[in-house]
Amino acid sequence: MNENQKEKSTFGFREVDSDKKRDLVDGVFNAVSDNYDLMNDFLSLGIHRLWKRVAIEIAEIRPNHRVLDLAGGTGDLIKLMSPKINKEGLLVLSDINENMLFSGRDRLIDQGIHNFESVQLDAQNIPFQKDYFDLITIAFGLRNVTEKGLALDSIYKCLKPGGRVLILEFSKPENEIFREIYDLYSFEVIPKIGELIAGTEESYRYLAESIRMHPDQNELLELMEKSGFIDCSYSNLTNGIVAIHTGSKR
């Protein structure tokens, strides 16, 4: 295959070779990892923590569940799930980015949370056996995956029959006027704040662009169904700024 025939993927608004996207995304998260939680709190006015709490309530976790959290570098979901899991269950914190993974792991340990394992992995090729997990979650990470369909296929494979996937991700606001205001905030304000607080306007511009390029609510439902998930549905939060998608394995 020559250079012009390489598979392409989106990196924000740019089209890049698919095999280069992981390194580009790694560069973004290496740049923002030290200030990621602070920026999330600042840019969402702390609402991202409420979104995550709602997601965990929807997840209906049982004490003996095996749970894998993908792209979980902040550790936020593991922190919320930890009290719900007993010694018969399993919690796995994972991220493709080493800096994000270690940062989240260390933060959880510092907070006295120890009932979890941490693994660096690619969501497109989850290195666990088939039919292993009761629940797989991914919060604000799917849009950064090179091939979303591959990730959904891999999630499906590793879930037990009847197991569930839960995806918390930025989506498309329902109200047109609200959407225009949100776009203005995303593309004009967020990068400037990123430069001021985290010293990287470019990284936060990519994060804003990646939200725009991510499939909307119904498009993501179709991707999930294509991977074999049944009983797929979504719930909008904050006028559709984010959506929680769920689906089950047959």
PyMOL commands that set and color helices and strands:
alter all, ss='L'
color gray80, all
select helices_A, chain A and resi 3-5+18-44+47-59+76-84+98-110+142-144+148-158+176-198+201-213+217-226+238-240
alter helices_A, ss='H'
color red, helices_A
select strands_A, chain A and resi 8-11+14-17+66-70+90-95+117-120+133-139+159-170+230-237+242-248
alter strands_A, ss='S'
color yellow, strands_A
deselect
rebuild
show_as cartoon
